Amino acid sequence: MRVARKRVTVYLDPHLHRGLKIKAAQTDRPLSALVNDAVQQSLREDAADLAAFDERAREPSLAFEDVLRDLKRRGKL
């Protein structure tokens, strides 16, 4: 099954574009595949970060000053 593709215009820094073209040639992959992979990876990282925030939202809040005082008391600072 073929995945539908959407054509977009993206403006890249010339050095980044050159690096992508070199990597595409070295890996024998289209430049668009490299960009798609990079965007997917970035979105996966964002999703993981959001999940971690959601998971930690139920943790109690601690005042920075209290944490700092505790670290000093325990000799960690």
C-alpha positions in Angstrom: 0.0 0.0 0.0 1.4 3.4 -1.0 1.3 6.2 1.5 0.0 9.5 0.2 2.5 12.3 0.3 2.1 16.0 0.7 4.4 18.4 -1.1 5.5 21.4 1.0 8.0 24.2 0.7 10.7 24.4 3.4 13.5 26.9 3.5 16.7 25.5 4.9 19.9 27.1 5.9 22.3 26.6 2.9 24.8 24.7 5.1 22.1 22.4 6.4 20.9 21.8 2.9 24.4 20.9 1.7 24.8 18.6 4.6 21.5 16.9 3.9 22.4 16.5 0.2 25.8 14.9 1.2 24.1 12.5 3.6 21.4 11.6 1.0 24.2 10.7 -1.5 26.2 8.8 1.1 23.2 6.8 2.3 21.5 6.5 -1.1 18.3 7.9 0.3 16.2 10.7 -1.0 16.6 14.0 0.8 12.8 14.0 1.6 13.2 10.6 3.4 16.0 12.1 5.6 13.8 15.1 6.5 10.7 12.9 7.2 12.8 10.7 9.5 14.2 13.8 11.4 10.7 15.3 11.8 9.2 12.0 13.0 12.1 11.6 15.5 11.5 15.1 16.8 7.8 14.5 17.2 8.4 11.2 19.0 10.8 13.0 21.4 8.1 15.7 22.0 5.5 13.0 22.7 7.9 11.3 25.2 8.5 14.6 26.9 4.8 15.3 27.2 4.1 11.8 28.6 6.8 12.4 31.2 5.3 15.7 32.2 1.8 14.0 32.5 3.3 11.2 34.6 5.1 13.6 36.9 2.1 16.0 37.2 0.8 14.0 40.2 4.1 14.4 42.1 4.0 16.9 45.0 5.5 20.3 44.3 8.5 21.3 46.2 9.8 24.8 46.7 13.2 25.4 45.3 14.5 26.9 48.5 13.4 23.8 50.5 15.2 21.5 48.0 18.3 23.6 48.2 18.2 23.7 52.0 17.8 19.9 52.1 20.7 19.4 49.6 23.0 21.6 51.8 21.9 19.8 55.0 22.8 16.4 53.4 26.1 17.7 52.2 25.3 17.4 48.6 26.0 21.1 47.9 
